[in-house]
Amino acid sequence: MTTSLDFPPYMGKHLILSGIKQRNKLYRLLVSEVMTIGISIHQSGYLDFKTYYIDFVFCYFTTEFSELVSYMKMLRLMQGVLVSLFYYLTHRQARPIGIAFVDSSKLQVCHNLSILRHQVFKGTEK
């Protein structure tokens, strides 16, 4: 079990405490499980997290996540893993390989008869 405020040791030194006393209630989902649900919504085609979590995760992911929490608790957990999720996604980015594809088709800015009167791109309207 983990709390919504548990971070890996390397992240703990970067946390800023607000000074407000907060409850550290134990939740049943691990940080990795919350991050998996947060990432999987982008591959699902759902437009909002509430519909995705209630209609899809609760129906089809009950075997993968045996101890799911309510939607409101999940929102709280998502806030708690935001820094870890950002850290993971920035380090998993694909590295540029130096190959780029450029589209060289011309862009029609205005009608050919209006080229001489066009003042915005003066000198580049050809």
QUIPEKA-V821707 format. One record per pair of residues at least 6 apart in sequence whose ideal C-beta (glycine too) atoms are under 6 Angstrom apart, sorted by the first residue. I is the first residue (numbers start at 1). J is the second residue. D is the distance in whole Angstrom. If there is no record, write none. Layout:
BEGIN
I/J/D + I/J/D
END
This chain:
BEGIN
1/26/5 + 2/30/5 + 2/31/6 + 3/24/5 + 3/26/6 + 4/27/6 + 4/76/6 + 4/77/5 + 4/80/3 + 5/80/6 + 27/69/6 + 27/77/6 + 28/67/4 + 31/81/5 + 33/65/6 + 34/77/5 + 34/81/5 + 35/81/6 + 35/85/5 + 38/78/6 + 38/85/6 + 41/49/6 + 41/52/5 + 44/52/6 + 46/52/4 + 53/71/6 + 53/74/6 + 54/71/6 + 110/118/5 + 115/125/5 + 118/125/5
END
